């Protein structure tokens, strides 16, 4: 499907977007890449639904691979290619993630101790 099928994409977005985000956790690179390309196509048709799904299911996922793939999506060349508003929208969550990681690392015992 392409951007010309925006109405059809919007109609099935609530059921398809969670499946695509889940596919970002696939072991095979090819399937992760197909899922990301599909999310980009959905983004062109219904950006707000994709942004909400990425925020809720991508950043909120327990899987490190899904979070990694979502962060890769925020890479500037990819974001520029889809005229991405998500970068601005999701930077808050990226900053929170970094702060949480820094806090956890700060609580770890030092190797020199």
Secondary structure, DSSP 8 states (H G I E B T S, - for coil): --GGGHHHHHHHHHHHHHHHHHHTT-SSHHHHHHHHHHHHHHHHH-HHHHHHHIIIIITT-S-HHHHHHHHHHTSHHHHHHTT-SHHHHHHHHHHHHHHHHHHHHHHS--TT-
